[in-house]
Amino acid sequence: MITKEAKKQIIDDFEVHQGDTGSSQVQIAILTKRITELTEHLKIHRKDHASRRGLLQMVGNRASLLKYINSKDPKQYKEIITRLGLRK
């Protein structure tokens, strides 16, 4: 589970304007952090299928947000991909 301090740090790093908490960039960054934490959990608990389903939903949600950003501003898309270290 992501802590308040870690979430605040992510929001500060990816915010588009002051006080921004819901832009696509911030949502993608938070989802990426949650996905990496859940991936580590599933490496230990291999039979936790409920968490695996949640992970797949988060990955799909992140893919949808990335597709949206790519359609609106491809330059911003490439920047986010490189900053988060995602393969594309």
C-alpha positions, 0 to 999 in steps of 0.5 A: 500500500502506498503511503501518504508521503510517497503519494504526496511526493509523486503528486509534487513530481508530476503535477501540471499546475499547483494543487493538481491531483487528478490530471492524467500524468499524476494518475499514471504515476500513482498507478505505476507505483501501485503496480510495482508494489503489487507486483512485489507482493505477488512474487511472494504470494503466488496464489493471491488471485484476487490481487492479481485481478486487481493488478490487471485492472490497474494495468488496463487503466494505466494503458487507457490513460497512456493512450489518451495522453498519446492522442492528445499530446505525443510529446507529453506521452514520450516524456511520461514514458521515459520518466517512469521507465515504462517500455513502449 
